[in-house]
Amino acid sequence: MDKKAYLFTLASTLLILFFGLGYFMLFAKQGSFHWLPFILIFAVIPFLLYKSLQFYQLNTKTSLGLAVGSVLIVGPAFGLWIGEISDYEFSTYGATTKGIVVEKWYSKPSRKREGQWLVKCKFTIDNEQYSTYNVRDRENSLKIGDTLLIQYSKRNPENNVIPALKNN
């Protein structure tokens, strides 16, 4: 490929990452689509940037350093972007319902992190069941069967939070 093709592919990949993946796919909990942003950020974009920079006759170490460093810019930028999209969804299409704690467990500590209590809730919207992500119960105050309010997006209930544990 020539340098214009790499630059075009890089720009297209960035546009797809930020604007084309689709809100619903980003909050998918099943299937392999939720890995696509990770693959783009940590593999595809650095590779395309590295190949693009080689056409500008930068030395290999500089090109490689910039390509690897791009992860430190694109990754957090994508995280902030998704946070903004999620906040917009909650403010525009947000609703609440009751959920039930269905799982609770203690994640073992490791060298990099302390152990923590985690919970998962289930809730029903339009006769379809959804679950929350694993959420930290810092105070260890919940037990299986407890009822909590769940905030979710009416357009995509997979985008949900437990307000009582949001800043936990």
C-alpha positions as CSV (number, residue, x, y, z in Angstrom):
1,M,0.0,0.0,0.0
2,D,1.2,3.5,-0.6
3,K,1.3,6.2,2.1
4,K,-2.1,7.8,1.1
5,A,-3.8,4.4,1.5
6,Y,-2.3,3.9,5.0
7,L,-3.3,7.4,6.0
8,F,-6.8,7.0,4.6
9,T,-7.2,3.6,6.4
10,L,-5.9,5.1,9.6
11,A,-8.4,8.0,9.4
12,S,-11.2,5.7,8.5
13,T,-10.4,3.4,11.4
14,L,-10.4,6.3,13.8
15,L,-13.8,7.5,12.5
16,I,-15.2,4.0,12.8
17,L,-13.9,3.7,16.3
18,F,-15.4,7.0,17.5
19,F,-18.5,7.3,15.4
20,G,-19.3,4.1,13.5
21,L,-19.2,1.3,16.0
22,G,-22.7,2.0,17.2
23,Y,-23.8,2.7,20.6
24,F,-25.6,-0.6,21.0
25,M,-22.6,-2.7,20.1
26,L,-20.4,-0.9,22.6
27,F,-22.6,-2.0,25.5
28,A,-23.0,-5.6,24.2
29,K,-22.3,-8.1,26.9
30,Q,-22.5,-11.1,24.6
31,G,-20.7,-12.0,21.4
32,S,-17.4,-10.9,20.2
33,F,-18.3,-7.3,19.1
34,H,-17.4,-5.8,22.4
35,W,-13.7,-6.8,21.7
36,L,-13.6,-4.7,18.5
37,P,-12.8,-1.3,20.2
38,F,-10.0,-3.1,22.1
39,I,-8.5,-4.6,19.0
40,L,-8.7,-1.3,17.1
41,I,-7.1,0.7,19.9
42,F,-4.3,-1.7,20.8
43,A,-3.5,-3.4,17.4
44,V,-5.0,-1.9,14.3
45,I,-4.4,1.9,14.9
46,P,-0.8,1.5,16.2
47,F,0.0,-0.7,13.2
48,L,-1.5,1.7,10.7
49,L,0.2,4.7,12.4
50,Y,3.5,2.9,12.3
51,K,3.2,2.1,8.6
52,S,2.1,5.6,7.8
53,L,5.1,7.1,9.7
54,Q,7.5,5.0,7.9
55,F,6.6,6.8,4.7
56,Y,7.8,10.0,6.2
57,Q,11.2,8.5,6.7
58,L,11.2,8.7,10.5
59,N,13.6,6.2,12.0
60,T,12.1,2.9,13.1
61,K,12.4,3.6,16.9
62,T,10.6,6.9,16.6
63,S,7.9,5.4,14.4
64,L,7.5,2.5,16.8
65,G,7.4,4.8,19.9
66,L,4.8,7.0,18.4
67,A,2.7,4.1,17.3
68,V,2.8,2.5,20.7
69,G,2.3,5.8,22.4
70,S,-0.9,6.4,20.3
71,V,-2.6,3.9,22.6
72,L,-2.1,6.4,25.5
73,I,-4.0,9.0,23.6
74,V,-6.6,7.0,21.7
75,G,-7.6,4.7,24.6
76,P,-8.4,7.4,27.1
77,A,-10.0,9.6,24.5
78,F,-12.3,6.7,23.5
79,G,-13.1,6.0,27.2
80,L,-14.1,9.7,27.7
81,W,-16.2,9.7,24.5
82,I,-18.1,6.6,25.5
83,G,-18.7,8.1,29.0
84,E,-20.2,11.2,27.3
85,I,-22.4,9.1,25.1
86,S,-23.6,7.1,28.1
87,D,-24.3,10.2,30.1
88,Y,-26.3,11.6,27.2
89,E,-28.3,8.4,26.9
90,F,-29.1,8.5,30.6
91,S,-30.1,12.2,30.5
92,T,-32.2,11.8,27.4
93,Y,-33.6,8.2,27.5
94,G,-32.9,7.3,31.1
95,A,-35.4,5.3,33.3
96,T,-35.2,3.4,36.5
97,T,-36.5,0.0,37.5
98,K,-36.0,-2.4,40.4
99,G,-33.4,-5.0,40.2
100,I,-32.5,-7.9,42.4
101,V,-29.0,-8.9,43.5
102,V,-28.5,-12.4,42.1
103,E,-24.8,-12.9,42.6
104,K,-22.3,-11.8,45.2
105,W,-18.7,-12.9,45.6
106,Y,-15.3,-11.8,46.9
107,S,-12.6,-11.3,44.3
108,K,-9.3,-12.4,45.6
109,P,-6.6,-9.8,46.1
110,S,-3.5,-9.9,43.9
111,R,-0.2,-8.0,43.8
112,K,-1.8,-5.2,41.8
113,R,-5.2,-4.8,43.5
114,E,-6.9,-5.4,46.8
115,G,-9.7,-7.9,47.1
116,Q,-13.3,-6.6,46.8
117,W,-16.9,-7.6,47.1
118,L,-18.7,-7.6,43.8
119,V,-22.4,-7.9,43.0
120,K,-24.5,-8.5,39.9
121,C,-28.2,-7.6,39.6
122,K,-30.9,-8.8,37.2
123,F,-33.8,-6.7,36.1
124,T,-36.7,-7.0,33.6
125,I,-37.7,-4.5,30.9
126,D,-40.6,-5.4,28.5
127,N,-40.5,-9.1,29.6
128,E,-36.8,-9.3,28.7
129,Q,-34.2,-10.0,31.3
130,Y,-31.0,-7.9,31.6
131,S,-28.1,-7.9,34.0
132,T,-25.7,-5.3,35.3
133,Y,-22.0,-5.5,35.0
134,N,-20.1,-6.7,38.1
135,V,-20.2,-3.8,40.5
136,R,-18.1,-3.2,43.6
137,D,-20.0,-3.3,46.9
138,R,-17.3,-1.4,48.9
139,E,-19.2,-1.5,52.2
140,N,-20.2,-5.1,51.8
141,S,-23.8,-4.1,52.6
142,L,-25.7,-6.1,50.0
143,K,-26.8,-9.7,50.0
144,I,-28.4,-11.9,47.4
145,G,-32.1,-11.1,47.1
146,D,-31.8,-7.4,48.0
147,T,-33.7,-5.1,45.8
148,L,-32.0,-2.0,44.3
149,L,-32.9,0.7,41.8
150,I,-31.3,0.3,38.4
151,Q,-30.9,3.2,36.0
152,Y,-30.9,2.2,32.3
153,S,-31.3,3.6,28.9
154,K,-34.7,2.9,27.3
155,R,-33.0,2.6,23.9
156,N,-30.5,0.1,25.2
157,P,-31.1,-1.5,28.7
158,E,-27.6,-3.1,28.4
159,N,-26.3,0.4,29.3
160,N,-27.2,0.5,33.0
161,V,-25.8,1.5,36.3
162,I,-26.7,0.9,40.0
163,P,-26.9,4.5,41.3
164,A,-26.4,3.3,44.9
165,L,-23.1,1.8,44.0
166,K,-22.1,4.3,41.2
167,N,-19.4,6.1,43.2
168,N,-18.5,3.1,45.2
